[in-house]
Amino acid sequence: MSAGSEASIPDRKPWRHGDACILVHFRLTPKSSKDAIEGVTSTSDGPAFQARVRAVPEHGAANAALEQLVARWLDLPKRSVSLAKGGKSRLKALQIDGEPAELDRLLEIKARELQR
């Protein structure tokens, strides 16, 4: 089983619904050669999107870079994406504000694109 298929999107998603938002889980690799979301991986907390950012993990720079990357990836305003959990951890939860059903549909599409 490949790393991209370990976390089955239909069965266990790397996100869950909140109140007027979605909480999305990421495994972040800072100081990378590029900014990218590369797939879904298994973590000790369940499935998470694998993200890489060029920013260093100092003074919140990598967290801010992740927020910007996710906003661009989902084509949402930056103000819609904020760190909810994991400020000093590689495992992060981002809160994405908006209509949960629409965000769920958008994340399903993005997750399927990553599996190709």
N, C-alpha and C positions, 0 to 999 in steps of 0.2 A: 504494500500500500504506500503510495507516494505521500510526501508531506502535504501537498495541496489537497489530497482527498481524505486526509485523516479526520478532519472535521466536516462531516456531511452537512451541507447547507440546509437541506429540507428537514433533517432530524434535529440538529443542534446548531443554532445560529450564534454567531459571535455578537449578537445584540439582543436587547429585550426592551419591551415597552415601559415607559415611565409615564408620569403625568404630563401630557402635552409635549412629550419628547421621546427620544429613543436613547438608550445607553448602549454604546458600541465599545467593544473590547478590542484593544490593540496590544501587540507585543512590539515594542519600539527598539530599534537599533540606532543609536546616535553615532555621530562621527563617521557616517557612511560616505561613499563616493557619489551618492545620488539621493534625491528625494523621491520615494516611490512606495506604493502599496503593492505588495507582491503576491498575496494569496492569503489563504487561511491556514493557520497552524494550530496544533494542540498545545495547550499549556496546562499547568497545574490547576488553573481556575476554569478550564474548559476551552472551547474554541475561541480564537482571536485572529483578527487580521494582522498579518506581518507587515510592519511599516519600517521604512528606513529614512532617516533625515541626515543632512550634512551637518546640522548644528551640533554643537557640543552640549553635554548635559550639565551646564553651569548657569546659574541665575535664571533658570526656567527657559533657556533658549531652545532646547530640544522640545519641550512641551509646547511652546509657542509655534515652533516649526511644524509639529504634528497637527496642531489645530488648523494652521493655514493649509497644510497639505490636504487634510480631510475636507475642508471647505471647498478647495479647488476640485478635488476628486468627485465630490457630490454636486458641484456647481451650486453651492449655497453661499449666502453672505457669511463672512468671517464671524460676525456677531452671533450666528446660530450655533457655533461649535465652541464648546468650552470643556476644560479638563474637570472631570467630576471626581476622579479617584486615581491614585498612583503617582503623585507628584515626584517622588524620588525612586520609583520602581520602573522596571522595564515593562511591566504589565500595567496598562492604563485603561481607564474607562472615560470615554468622552460623552458628554451630553450634547445631543443634537436636537435643538428646539424646532418644533413644527408639528404638523399633523402626523401622528404616529402611523396611520395606515399608508399615507403617501411615502413617508420615509422608509417604511418596511418594504414597500414595492421597489423603491429606488435602490435600497441595499441588496435586495434579492437580485436585481439586474446586475449590479456591480460585482457581487460575489460570483455569479455565473460567468461573467466576463473574465474573472481571474482564474477560473478553472479551465479555461480553454488553453 
